[in-house]
Amino acid sequence: MKRRKRNRMKGFDYSSDHLYFVTICVKDMLCCFGEIIEGTSRDLSVQEDINKSNQSNSKKGHNQKMQLNKYGLIVKERLGWLPVQYPYVSIHNSVVMPNHLHLILEIDSSSVSKEIKIKSLSSLMGAFKTTASKLIHETGFLEFAWHRSFHDHIIRDDKAYKNIHAYIDENPKNWFEDDLFRSV
C-alpha cells in the first residue's frame, strides 16, 4: 500500500485559536467555477486615459477579475455559510478562482461558550467541501469533485497575514502566471 505524505504539522492542534491560510483545489484542476475576465471602468469621461492605461496594464494582468458562474457562486455562498454554521469561525479574506480557492480562516474559541466543541480545520474543510459538492451535484454537475485534502499554512505573525491577504486579493490579476492556471 502506498504511504501518503502527511499534510498537517505533527502534534499541532488544528482546532486551536489560530489564523489559517487554506487552498482547496478541484479534482484534476478542472476550471469549473467561472473565468478570469478583463475588468472595465464605469467612468466614461476619462475613458481615453483609461484605455491607454489598460493597454499597458492588461499585458501585466492588472485589470483581471474573477467572474463566478453558478458553481463558483455556490462555493462563495458555502464560504459564507461556514461562520454562520460555526460561530467560532471567521473568514478574513477569500477568493474563488476557476479551479481552486484561497481563504484566511480564523478559529476563535473565545467567541463561543465552553460547551461548544470546536471542530478542527480538517473537519471544517470537510463540512465545506461536502456541502458545496452536494449543492453542485444538485445542479446536475454530477462529475464534480474536490481534490483530496487541502493545503494549509498556519499564519504566525502580522507580516505573514498581510502578505497572504495581499496574495489572495491579487490572485485574479496573477492568474495567467499562477502555478494552478489551466487553459480552458
C-alpha positions in Angstrom: 0.0 0.0 0.0 1.3 3.4 -1.0 2.1 5.6 2.0 0.5 9.1 1.8 2.5 12.2 2.7 1.4 13.9 5.9 -0.4 17.2 5.1 -0.7 18.5 8.7 2.0 19.5 11.1 2.6 16.6 13.5 1.4 17.3 17.1 -0.3 20.6 16.2 -3.9 21.1 17.5 -5.8 22.3 14.4 -8.8 23.2 16.5 -6.8 25.8 18.4 -7.2 29.5 18.1 -5.2 30.5 15.0 -5.4 32.0 11.6 -5.0 29.6 8.8 -4.3 30.1 5.1 -6.1 27.4 3.1 -6.1 26.4 -0.5 -8.6 23.9 -1.9 -8.4 22.6 -5.5 -10.9 21.0 -7.8 -10.1 17.4 -8.8 -7.9 17.3 -12.0 -7.7 21.1 -11.8 -10.9 21.4 -13.8 -11.8 25.1 -14.3 -15.4 25.0 -13.4 -16.1 28.0 -11.1 -16.0 30.7 -13.7 -13.4 32.6 -15.6 -10.9 35.5 -15.3 -12.1 38.5 -17.3 -10.8 41.9 -18.1 -12.2 44.5 -15.7 -13.8 47.6 -17.0 -14.2 51.1 -15.7 -17.6 52.8 -15.4 -16.4 56.4 -15.7 -16.6 57.2 -19.4 -15.4 60.8 -19.0 -11.9 59.6 -18.6 -12.2 56.6 -21.0 -9.3 57.7 -23.3 -6.9 57.8 -20.4 -8.2 54.5 -19.0 -7.8 52.9 -22.4 -4.2 54.0 -22.6 -3.6 52.7 -19.1 -5.5 49.5 -19.7 -3.4 48.7 -22.8 -0.2 48.8 -20.8 -1.7 47.2 -17.7 -3.6 44.4 -19.4 -0.4 42.9 -20.6 0.6 42.7 -16.9 -2.8 41.4 -15.8 -3.7 44.4 -13.6 -7.3 44.5 -14.7 -8.2 40.8 -14.4 -11.1 39.8 -12.1 -12.9 36.6 -11.4 -16.4 36.2 -12.8 -18.1 33.4 -11.0 -20.6 31.0 -12.7 -23.3 29.2 -10.9 -20.8 26.7 -9.4 -18.5 29.4 -8.3 -21.4 31.2 -6.6 -22.3 28.0 -4.7 -18.7 27.8 -3.5 -18.8 31.5 -2.4 -22.1 31.0 -0.6 -20.7 28.0 1.2 -17.7 30.0 2.4 -20.2 32.5 3.9 -22.1 29.6 5.4 -19.1 28.4 7.5 -19.1 31.3 10.1 -22.9 31.0 10.3 -22.8 27.3 11.0 -19.7 27.5 13.2 -19.8 30.8 15.2 -16.2 30.4 16.3 -15.0 30.7 12.6 -14.3 33.9 10.8 -13.3 34.3 7.2 -10.9 37.2 6.9 -10.4 37.0 3.1 -11.1 34.7 0.3 -11.1 34.3 -3.5 -12.8 31.7 -5.6 -10.7 31.1 -8.7 -11.5 29.0 -11.8 -10.2 25.7 -10.3 -9.3 26.5 -6.7 -10.0 28.8 -3.8 -7.9 30.5 -1.2 -9.1 31.7 2.2 -7.8 33.0 5.5 -9.9 31.3 8.2 -9.7 32.1 11.9 -10.7 29.8 14.7 -11.6 31.8 17.9 -13.0 29.7 20.7 -13.3 32.7 23.0 -16.3 33.9 20.9 -18.5 30.9 22.0 -19.4 29.1 25.2 -17.1 26.4 26.6 -19.8 23.8 25.9 -19.4 24.1 22.2 -17.0 21.6 20.7 -14.5 23.3 18.4 -14.1 21.4 15.1 -10.6 21.0 13.7 -9.6 22.8 10.5 -9.9 19.4 8.6 -13.4 18.9 9.9 -14.4 22.4 8.9 -12.9 22.0 5.4 -14.7 18.6 5.2 -18.0 20.2 6.0 -17.4 22.9 3.5 -16.4 20.6 0.7 -19.2 18.1 1.4 -22.0 20.7 1.4 -20.6 22.6 -1.6 -20.3 19.3 -3.5 -23.9 18.3 -2.6 -25.2 21.6 -3.9 -23.1 21.5 -7.1 -24.3 17.9 -7.7 -27.9 19.0 -7.3 -27.5 21.4 -10.2 -26.7 18.4 -12.4 -22.9 18.6 -12.4 -22.6 15.1 -11.1 -18.9 14.6 -12.1 -17.8 17.5 -9.8 -15.3 16.5 -7.2 -12.7 18.2 -5.0 -9.0 17.2 -4.9 -8.3 15.1 -1.9 -7.5 17.1 1.2 -6.3 20.7 1.1 -3.2 22.8 1.6 -2.9 24.9 4.8 -0.4 27.2 6.4 -0.6 28.4 10.0 -0.3 32.2 9.9 2.1 33.2 12.7 2.6 36.9 12.5 1.2 40.2 11.2 3.7 40.4 8.3 2.7 36.9 7.0 -1.0 37.8 7.4 -0.6 41.0 5.3 1.4 39.1 2.6 -1.2 36.3 2.4 -4.1 38.8 2.4 -2.5 40.7 -0.5 -1.8 37.4 -2.3 -5.5 36.5 -2.1 -6.5 40.0 -3.3 -4.1 39.8 -6.2 -4.8 36.2 -7.2 -7.2 37.0 -10.1 -4.7 39.6 -11.5 -1.9 37.0 -11.5 -4.0 34.0 -12.8 -2.1 33.5 -16.1 1.2 33.2 -14.2 -0.3 31.1 -11.4 1.0 27.5 -10.9 -2.6 26.4 -10.8 -3.5 28.1 -14.1 -5.1 25.8 -16.7 -6.3 26.9 -20.0 -9.9 26.0 -20.7 
